[in-house]
Amino acid sequence: RPAGFFHTMSMEHFSPLSDPNSLGTVVDNILPACCGQDGCNNQKHTKPAAEWLESKFGPRKAKQILKRITAYFAWATQQTD
């Protein structure tokens, strides 16, 4: 979603901080996500990302989104090397 009156961009933890296996606030666990009215960051809460994506978009689209997220993490990690 583009930024607008009812939502902004925020940092989203891919693996929720409440998860004991979470990596924490590090480059390969943070994604930009819309926040605000009906924003993804507001809907996901502490759910595992893959589970939430599948419930919101269905298995096929969730798989496509996860592929893009994996590519984003690879890119983001390279930026810190």
Backbone as CSV, one residue per row, in Angstrom:
resi,resn,N_x,N_y,N_z,CA_x,CA_y,CA_z,C_x,C_y,C_z
1,ARG,0.830,-1.193,0.000,0.000,0.000,0.000,0.865,1.244,0.000
2,PRO,0.466,2.236,-0.729,1.186,3.503,-0.648,0.819,4.237,0.645
3,ALA,1.741,5.037,1.140,1.444,5.830,2.334,0.310,6.795,2.017
4,GLY,-0.511,7.066,2.992,-1.634,7.962,2.781,-2.218,8.422,4.102
5,PHE,-3.363,9.031,4.038,-3.989,9.609,5.214,-4.277,8.580,6.306
6,PHE,-4.709,7.387,5.929,-5.124,6.405,6.920,-4.051,5.382,7.275
7,HIS,-2.890,5.451,6.652,-1.833,4.515,7.009,-0.462,5.083,6.665
8,THR,0.530,4.582,7.365,1.917,4.962,7.153,2.744,3.679,7.095
9,MET,4.010,3.826,6.828,4.893,2.660,6.837,5.522,2.532,8.226
10,SER,5.731,1.298,8.636,6.353,1.046,9.933,7.239,-0.193,9.828
11,MET,8.039,-0.424,10.863,8.878,-1.626,10.903,8.039,-2.792,11.407
12,GLU,8.090,-3.882,10.688,7.380,-5.103,11.073,8.408,-6.187,11.344
13,HIS,8.276,-6.849,12.472,9.129,-8.000,12.771,8.542,-9.214,12.048
14,PHE,9.286,-9.763,11.104,8.830,-10.932,10.353,8.552,-12.079,11.321
15,SER,9.507,-12.358,12.177,9.314,-13.321,13.257,8.980,-12.500,14.502
16,PRO,7.785,-12.635,15.056,7.354,-11.774,16.162,8.320,-11.831,17.349
17,LEU,8.491,-10.714,18.011,9.362,-10.674,19.183,8.862,-11.602,20.282
18,SER,7.576,-11.900,20.281,7.019,-12.800,21.292,7.418,-14.256,21.051
19,ASP,7.909,-14.569,19.853,8.358,-15.921,19.527,9.712,-16.154,20.185
20,PRO,9.859,-17.221,20.987,11.140,-17.466,21.662,12.301,-17.674,20.680
21,ASN,12.014,-18.025,19.428,13.054,-18.225,18.420,13.279,-16.984,17.554
22,SER,12.641,-15.873,17.919,12.769,-14.645,17.129,14.219,-14.174,17.108
23,LEU,14.619,-13.643,15.956,15.966,-13.083,15.809,16.073,-11.716,16.467
24,GLY,14.947,-11.115,16.795,14.943,-9.787,17.389,14.858,-8.701,16.330
25,THR,15.311,-7.517,16.690,15.266,-6.380,15.780,16.589,-6.305,15.029
26,VAL,16.699,-7.114,13.994,17.891,-7.187,13.155,17.454,-7.101,11.701
27,VAL,18.421,-6.807,10.821,18.108,-6.543,9.412,17.342,-7.689,8.741
28,ASP,17.630,-8.928,9.099,16.922,-10.027,8.435,15.699,-10.505,9.209
29,ASN,15.124,-9.593,10.004,13.843,-9.869,10.651,12.915,-8.653,10.598
30,ILE,13.319,-7.609,9.883,12.522,-6.382,9.816,12.093,-6.124,8.372
31,LEU,10.820,-5.842,8.197,10.254,-5.510,6.890,9.484,-4.209,6.986
32,PRO,9.432,-3.438,5.902,8.509,-2.304,5.894,7.092,-2.841,5.716
33,ALA,6.165,-2.327,6.490,4.767,-2.765,6.384,3.848,-1.579,6.642
34,CYS,2.708,-1.601,5.997,1.762,-0.513,6.223,1.171,-0.652,7.625
35,CYS,0.918,0.495,8.215,0.417,0.539,9.583,-0.716,1.560,9.611
36,GLY,-1.770,1.250,10.284,-2.917,2.156,10.370,-4.188,1.389,10.083
37,GLN,-5.204,2.081,9.665,-6.491,1.464,9.396,-6.329,0.311,8.403
38,ASP,-6.624,-0.895,8.822,-6.510,-2.115,8.020,-5.086,-2.408,7.552
39,GLY,-4.091,-1.847,8.191,-2.703,-2.078,7.804,-2.232,-3.468,8.191
40,CYS,-1.305,-3.990,7.404,-0.789,-5.341,7.660,-0.155,-5.452,9.044
41,ASN,0.598,-4.428,9.442,1.253,-4.475,10.739,0.231,-4.545,11.868
42,ASN,-0.910,-3.908,11.689,-1.952,-3.933,12.704,-2.703,-5.265,12.734
43,GLN,-2.730,-5.973,11.627,-3.480,-7.227,11.553,-2.655,-8.432,11.978
44,LYS,-1.358,-8.406,11.696,-0.516,-9.572,11.941,-0.317,-9.812,13.436
45,HIS,-0.128,-8.762,14.191,0.117,-8.844,15.637,1.279,-9.796,15.920
46,THR,1.038,-10.851,16.684,2.115,-11.776,17.068,2.052,-13.099,16.309
47,LYS,1.248,-13.149,15.256,1.142,-14.394,14.477,2.409,-14.623,13.656
48,PRO,2.773,-15.871,13.420,3.884,-16.148,12.504,3.531,-15.619,11.113
49,ALA,4.504,-15.010,10.443,4.249,-14.336,9.170,3.657,-15.264,8.117
50,ALA,4.237,-16.447,7.937,3.749,-17.364,6.901,2.287,-17.755,7.167
51,GLU,1.978,-18.017,8.413,0.600,-18.384,8.789,-0.354,-17.225,8.519
52,TRP,0.035,-16.021,8.905,-0.811,-14.853,8.697,-0.996,-14.571,7.211
53,LEU,0.088,-14.623,6.437,-0.010,-14.378,4.996,-0.976,-15.352,4.334
54,GLU,-0.887,-16.627,4.700,-1.768,-17.629,4.100,-3.226,-17.375,4.468
55,SER,-3.471,-16.975,5.713,-4.862,-16.719,6.114,-5.418,-15.467,5.431
56,LYS,-4.568,-14.501,5.135,-5.023,-13.249,4.511,-5.111,-13.353,2.992
57,PHE,-4.124,-14.016,2.357,-4.031,-14.008,0.900,-4.257,-15.363,0.235
58,GLY,-4.318,-16.438,1.020,-4.435,-17.772,0.445,-3.053,-18.353,0.178
59,PRO,-2.961,-19.683,0.031,-1.659,-20.337,-0.068,-0.827,-19.913,-1.276
60,ARG,-1.459,-19.754,-2.417,-0.703,-19.433,-3.639,-0.051,-18.049,-3.565
61,LYS,-0.853,-17.043,-3.219,-0.322,-15.686,-3.143,0.645,-15.551,-1.967
62,ALA,0.372,-16.229,-0.862,1.281,-16.191,0.289,2.657,-16.718,-0.100
63,LYS,2.688,-17.765,-0.902,3.964,-18.324,-1.357,4.723,-17.302,-2.203
64,GLN,4.024,-16.587,-3.069,4.647,-15.550,-3.899,5.199,-14.410,-3.026
65,ILE,4.424,-14.004,-2.045,4.856,-12.926,-1.158,6.072,-13.363,-0.347
66,LEU,6.052,-14.596,0.157,7.196,-15.104,0.925,8.456,-15.149,0.069
67,LYS,8.309,-15.435,-1.203,9.457,-15.441,-2.109,10.041,-14.032,-2.219
68,ARG,9.179,-13.031,-2.338,9.649,-11.637,-2.402,10.294,-11.212,-1.087
69,ILE,9.737,-11.660,0.028,10.300,-11.332,1.340,11.693,-11.943,1.479
70,THR,11.850,-13.181,1.045,13.161,-13.840,1.086,14.175,-13.062,0.257
71,ALA,13.771,-12.607,-0.925,14.660,-11.810,-1.777,14.995,-10.479,-1.095
72,TYR,14.019,-9.873,-0.441,14.264,-8.623,0.269,15.289,-8.822,1.382
73,PHE,15.130,-9.890,2.161,16.084,-10.155,3.251,17.492,-10.381,2.698
74,ALA,17.612,-11.084,1.578,18.924,-11.295,0.957,19.538,-9.953,0.561
75,TRP,18.733,-9.091,-0.055,19.210,-7.771,-0.450,19.609,-6.949,0.772
76,ALA,18.754,-6.907,1.795,19.006,-6.111,2.995,20.274,-6.574,3.711
77,THR,20.480,-7.875,3.761,21.674,-8.416,4.404,22.930,-7.994,3.645
78,GLN,22.863,-7.986,2.312,24.008,-7.560,1.502,24.355,-6.104,1.748
79,GLN,23.359,-5.288,2.056,23.600,-3.872,2.294,24.395,-3.631,3.568
80,THR,24.337,-4.569,4.500,25.027,-4.406,5.775,26.409,-5.044,5.763
81,ASP,26.723,-5.803,4.715,28.045,-6.451,4.649,29.128,-5.483,4.278
